[in-house]
Amino acid sequence: MTDFKKSKAANTTETRNIKDMAQRTGNMYEAVAIMSKRAVQINKDIKEELLSKLEEFATPSESIEEIFENSEQIEVSKFYERLPKGTLIAVQEFLEENIYHRNAKLDNEEDSI
């Protein structure tokens, strides 16, 4: 699992050169599909990590009267809100060639040749 806290991805949207993105795959749509699948993985990992950290603050018998603001829980939530979004991390990883991908259709064609 990648350490998302050390990602070099920007927190804001940046204009990208489409040709740079399509260069690795030869097809812009394939590049977008790869980055999209990676963004889903990243978002899932971040959500699981956040929920596991927030579980530490959960009390077994919570009722509306017993809920109180926990400053540590708020800080953890704010930290994860400040992280770059999964899509931005996926784009950065793709451009840095840190995402492994292969086209199974092309692999099958090469095997048959």
Buried (B, 14 or more C-beta within 10 A) or exposed (E): EBEBEEBEBEEEEEEEEEEEBBEBBEEEEBBBEBBEEBBEBBBEBBEEBBEEBBEEEEEEEEEEEEEEEBEEBEEBBEEBEEBBBBBBBBBBBBBEEEBEBEBEEEEEEEEEE
